[in-house]
Amino acid sequence: MKTKQLARLIVCALFATWMTGASPTAWASEKHELTWGICGHPSNNQPLWSDQAAQFATLELRGFKTYRFDIPLTSHTPEAITMLQKMVDLAKEHHVTLHPILYVPFTWSDPTDGGKYPETDAGLEAQGYDRVYPVALQFAGSIHDWELQNELTLRKSFKSGAGLSKDDYATPVAKQWAAVLRGMSRAIHDAGAKTGEPLRTVVNTVYADFGFVPFLESQGVKVDKLAYHYYYGADTDPYKVSVSSGTVDLFAELKKIGKPIIVNEFNAGEIYSPTRSMPYDDAKALVGLKRHIDYLREQTEANIEGVEFYELYDEPSKRGVESNFGLMKDPGHPKTQMLLAAAYTCGELGKDERAKLVASGLFTEKSLATRLATCHAGNP
């Protein structure tokens, strides 16, 4: 009961901040507890991800409160809305908040949506609006945060510089996408105004692309919440992240953008070691993951509302490092990463699982008991 009361207080305070335009820096003056979630790819077309009920049961069991996933809004994916309704029903049953990522036809290089719109910025904005508005309106009572696309700044020719400044995005590709997101964000806000629900638009960025949101806002895109993808290794200090001009304090840079924040992709940077001709070291990855969990929990600069691990299951069908992000090998076999996460989400940990965490060196028996005691006190 205490946890539910705390959650309600946090939601009310966030809503008040969003509605009044109050500075989120007021949140950053002292440490506050995070909401923990996870990413997945629920789909009826992929056997690994087809059992959504099992996914939600795992989320509830392991203490995850949010679920981030893809929703393609195209004429080729009519089943997406049916699945979204199923997800809404499961989320209510398992006390999980949904965080969908919306995609429109331009994602797949279709600027006219099958000939519906002219191939102009106005046409792109109309595509974004018309694809998103009915969905946001239909689910406004169940879903409040809507993410607009994913990792746009990694697209070819999207930026002309390092990404630190909004001027680095003065490219034809970025301006086209700004038109799409202008329509998508306007649709979310219009649906919120019509229903009276506190809907928010979410835009994600990566690494040092701190100029992306200021660029979008200069183009008329309404951005209510910043998402950040956080993949740093055990040897990286987030207060000294290397950029083209030297080093920056990641949390200070995120704070400057002036939005509430969710870290909605989070895992160990060591997973990327094979891309740098280095072998993957699972023990070091676990150390790094725990270290950065603690960095995120202890920082007091940025207004970080929550953290979502990437991702629920390994995906062996994908090539290279993309196959190794799961906290579970498959729906029936948790990795040590899942046990580590559960120690912070206050999810279920069996006796043997607690022993495995101690044996791994991530905790001593005393430090794990201390960590879990905070869960019993109602403080994840």
Order of alpha helices (4+ residues) and beta strands (2+ residues): alpha-beta-alpha-beta-alpha-beta-alpha-beta-alpha-beta-alpha-beta-beta-beta-alpha-beta-alpha-beta-beta-beta-alpha-alpha-alpha
